[in-house]
């Protein structure tokens, strides 16, 4: 993943909210490039969701059997007994 200011234009349109903003930036991941006017919109569009509670995972999260969870408790609620949160 890479983050870069939008080059070659004075303003760009956010792919999420449609706002035209002179400080827009792009994020590329897996061959896709998206334009955003804020990290809020970038998180909304690109952050994973917990497989149990569906909250947006902004931090590290935990993974098991191809699923991503916001915490070990949600993983346990989904039947994953091996994962633990770190303190």
N, C-alpha and C positions, 0 to 999 in steps of 0.2 A: 504494500500500500504506500502511496506517496501523496503528499499534499503540496499544492503549489498555487500561487496567486494566478488568476486568469491573466494571460498575456495577450497583447495585441489588441485589446479593446479597453475602452474606458469603463464600461459597465458590462455586467453579464446578468443573466436571468437565473435565479435559483430554481433547480429542478423540482424542489418540493413545494415551495410557497408561491413561486412566480414573481417574487420581488426582484426588481432591477436594482443592482447595488454596485457601487464603484469599488468595493473591497471584497468582492466575491472571490472564491477560491475553488479549486477542483481537487477531488480525491479520486485516485485511480486504484482499482483492485480487480485482479483477475481479468484484465482486458477491458473492463468498464471504466469510463471516466464520467464523473458526475460533477455538476457545479452547484455550489451552495453559497448562501449569503450569511450563514451562521453555523456554529457547531451544533446548535439545537436542531436545525434542519438536517445536518449531516448525520447526527445520531439517530434521528427519526427514520431516516432512509436506510442507514447502513448497519446499525448496531444489531447484534443478534438478540433474540427473544428467549427467555427461559422456557424450556420444554414443559415445565410444570405449571408455573404461575403466569407465564407470558409477559412478565415485566421486561423492560429493556435492560440489557446487560451492558453497563458502561465500564465496569471494572473487568477483572480477569475472568470471573465465573469459574465453573468446574465442568469437566467433560467426562462422559462415560458412554460407551457403546454408541458413539456417533451423535449423542445428544448433548446439548449445552444447557447448563442450569446456572441460575444466579448465585446459588449457594448449595452447600452440602445438604441442608435440610430439605430443599426442594428435590434434590437427587434422591434422598432417602424416601420422601413421599412418593416418588416414582419407582421405588423398588431397588434403588442402587444402594447397597449397604456398605460398600467399601470406601466411599468418599468422605472426607472430613474437611471442615473449614480450618484454616490456619489462623492462629491468633498472634 
